[in-house]
């Protein structure tokens, strides 16, 4: 599950107040209503922040995506034209 940047920042701030990962998890549960971050992810997020000074994801290695803006626009146009055939009548 991907954790939003806002939740990651909240994790770092709560953990910086010397709160345990379990307390942070409970506070997130209360604030956001669902289990947005597991106990392990909470610790990992804080440890990554301590090492890298950022809550953002690291760059991923591997082959770059072949999806380009032009292709996205082409697909959008086709979906607009054929909306009823693809999604059915509204």
N, C-alpha and C positions, 0 to 999 in steps of 0.2 A: 504494500500500500504506500502510496506517495504521501508524504507529509507536506502541507503547505508551508511557505516561508513564515507566515504569521505564527503558526503553531511552533515551528522550530525556534523562533525568537522567544516565544513565551517559555519554552522548555529551558533555554539557556538562562533566561532571567530568573526563573524559579530555582533552577539548580545552582545558580550563582549565590543564592541566598542560603546555601548549605542545607537545602531540603533534599530528602531522599527521593530516589526515582519513583518510589511507590506513592509518596505524597504528591509529587508532580503529576503523576498519572491520574490520581484521584481529582486533583484540581482541574485538569484538562477535561476529565469526564464531566464534572459539574458545569464547567463553562461552555463546552461544546456539545454536550448531551450524548455523545457516543465515544467509543474507545478509538480515538484518532491516533493514538500513539501507544504502542506496546511498551512494556518495561524495558526490554532490550533496546528498542529504538530510542527511547528517552536517554539512556546511558550513552548509546552510540552517537547521538546528535550532540550531546554535551562534550564528549571526548573529541569529536571531530572539530567542534568549535575551538576547544582549547589548543588543538594542534595547528589549525589552519586560520584561526581568527575570522571565520565566515560560517554562515549556516547554509550556504548554497551548495548544491551538488557538485561533485567533482566532474570534470570533463570525462566523457566516456571515450574509450578507444574503439577502434573498429572502422569499418567502411562507412563513409558518410551516406546520408540518406539520398536517394535518387529523386525524391519528391521535390519538385520546384514549384514556385508560385504559379508559373504558367499552367502546369498540370492541374493544380488545385482549382484555378479559375475555370479550366475546361470542364472538370468534373462538376463544378457548381452550376455552370451553364446547362449541362446535360440534365442535371437533377431538376433545375427550374423548368426546363422544357417538358420533361417526362415525369413530373411530380406524381401525378395520379397513377401512372403505371408502376412506379417504384414503391410508393407508400400507400396506394389505394385511395379511394375517395374520402374526403373529410367529412 
